[in-house]
């Protein structure tokens, strides 16, 4: 299932990548305080002149419907493994779930495109695939809705974060 989200953010693409997306304080505040994720932590981040590689571990709020809770026991978390390259200014990521790793695949791209002075459009394109007999489509739909909701919430938070830091 394809998931596409677009949000207008009040900053330039350069600011987004350097002072928002890869900023630890921003991410910890967004995920841990604002979105109430139990965990968000950087496992590894390598920065070079033309690329940034990052691996984070995330535990989202456990709000799955009963159908999914019955399929999966315990806490669900995931690792996002991604690389941003300066040549095309695109962040590409794969998600590795803590359960059913061979059955749940989420991968995508994030682009930050200028749209005016101190404004940009963030485009996130994701492929969500769940290969579980009989219920895969329902799980895909739930994950797609959660992803959409999380990106929408992050856009609102990001614009508040940026507004609070303007000189």
N, C-alpha and C positions, 0 to 999 in steps of 0.2 A: 504494500500500500504506500502510495506517495503522500508525503506531507510537505506542504509548502507554506511558509509564513513570511510576511513582509511587514516591517515596521519602520516608521520614520523616527530617527533618533537625532537629538539636538547636539551633534558634534560632527567633526570631519572624520573620514575613514581612518586617518592617521591617529587621531585622538582615540577613536574606538579601539583600535588594536593595541596601542601603547598604554593608554591610561584607563581602559575599561576591561576589555576582554581578557587580557593576560595579567591584570592587576589583582594580586591576592586579596588586598583589603576589600576591593569592590566585590569579588566573588564570595568571600566569606560573609560579607554583610548581606549580599543578595540571597545566597542559599541558606545560610544558617539562621540569620535573623528575620529577613523579610519573607522568605518562602518556607521557613520552618523545616528545612531538611535536617534530619538527625546528624548527617556528616557530609562534608565536602572537604577534600584534602588533595593537595598536589603531591603526587608520588614522585614525579620527575618532571623537570622543565629544563630544556637546553635551548639557549638563545644564541644564534649566530647572526651574522650580518644580513643574511638573506633568507633565514628561516627560523621558526620557533617550533620546537617539538614539545608536546606536553602530554602527560598522563595523569588523570585525576581519578580519584575514587569518590563515588557519590552514593549516598543512601537517601532516596526520596521518601517523603511521607508514605506510609503504608496504607493507601486508600483504595486498594483493589476491591472490586466486587466479589461477592461470595464465590462465584464460579472460579475466579482466578485464585482466591485464597485456598480453595480446595485442591487445586492443581499444584500449588507451590506452598510448601510449608517453610516457615522461617522468614527471616528478613531478606528482602530483595534489595540488592545493591548492584552497582555497575561501575566499570571503569571505562572512561572515555579516553581513547588514544588518538591524538590528532597532530597534524602538522600544518602550520601556516607558512606559505612561501611568498616572498616578496615579488617574485617574477610575475605572478598573477593575482597577488593579494587575496588568496582564497585559503580558508581553513578547511581541511578535509579530516573527517573523523570516523572512527568505528567505535561501536559500543560493545563491550563484553559484559554480559550479564553474569551475576553470581549464581544463577540457577538456569537450567536448561540452555546452557551456552550454545549447544549445537542446534537448538531449535528456534532461538530468538536472535534475530539479526537486525541491528539498526546502524545505518551508516548515512553520512550526509556531508554537505558543504555549507559554509557560511561565507557570504560575500558582503562587503560594505561598499556601497556605491554612492558617490557624492550626489546630492540633489539640491544644492544651494549653499549659500554662505553658512557655515557652521551647521550643516544639516546633511544627513545621509539616509539611505534606505538600506536596512539590513535584510538580506534575503537568505533564508535558511531552507534548504531542500533536503529532505530525508527520505530514505527508503526503509520501511518497517516491514519485516517479514517474520511471521510466526508459523512454524511448521509443526502444529500439534493437531492430530487427527480430530475431526469433528468440531473443535472449539477454536482453532487457529484464527479464524476470521474475527471472532468476538474479542480475542485477546489483542489482535492487531488493532481493532477499532478502539479499544480501551487505551492502548499505548499511544495511538495517534492523537486521541483527545487529550491525554495527559501532556504529551509533547506540545501540542498547540497551546494549551492553557499555560504551561510553564513559560513558553516563549513570549506569550502575551503579557504575563505578569512581569517577566524580566524587562520588557520594553518600557512598561510604566515605571518600574523601579529605576531603570537606567536614566530616563529623562529627569526623574526627581534627583538622582545622584548627581547628574551633570549640573542641574540648576543650582544645587546646594554648593557647588564648587566653583561657580563662575565668579570672577573677580568683581 
